Amino acid sequence: MNQEVDIYTETMAKVYADQGHWARAVEIYQHLAQREPQRQDLIDGLVHARQKMEDQPTTRPEELVPLFREWIELLLQQEKLEKLKKLRRKL
């Protein structure tokens, strides 16, 4: 048995849910609900976590453009700095 599955508990699912890690909470609630399908509280937790996961906004690609631009600019600046350091060492 997977060691991670061994520590799947309702408490772990609640902790993940409280922290907003909905996918992990869903994973644990699914596992627990399969083992104990008669427990309505687990099913309710699973439904709630799934709804929250679906409600989370997804990042649109156009929102990433400014971040990539900044990243590229920083890379170019780093490259320039490295060249200047090499020149300085030669002098």
C-alpha positions, 0 to 999 in steps of 0.5 A, spaced: 500 500 500 502 506 498 505 510 504 501 516 502 494 513 502 496 510 509 495 517 512 489 519 508 485 521 514 479 526 515 483 531 519 488 531 513 482 532 508 480 538 513 487 541 513 488 541 506 481 544 505 482 549 510 489 551 506 485 552 500 488 545 497 482 543 494 485 538 489 488 534 495 482 535 499 478 532 494 483 526 493 483 524 500 475 525 501 474 520 495 479 515 498 475 515 504 468 515 501 470 509 497 472 506 503 466 508 508 461 510 503 455 510 508 459 516 511 455 522 509 460 527 512 465 524 508 461 525 501 459 532 503 466 534 504 468 531 497 462 535 494 464 541 498 471 540 496 469 539 489 465 545 488 471 549 491 476 546 486 471 548 480 470 555 483 477 557 483 479 562 478 484 559 473 490 563 470 489 566 463 495 566 458 494 573 457 495 574 465 502 571 464 505 575 459 507 581 463 510 576 468 514 573 462 516 580 459 519 581 466 523 574 467 526 575 460 528 582 462 531 580 468 535 574 464 537 580 459 540 584 465 543 578 468 547 576 462 549 584 461 552 583 468 556 577 467 559 580 461 561 586 465 564 582 471 568 578 465 570 585 462 572 587 469 576 581 471 580 582 465 582 589 466 
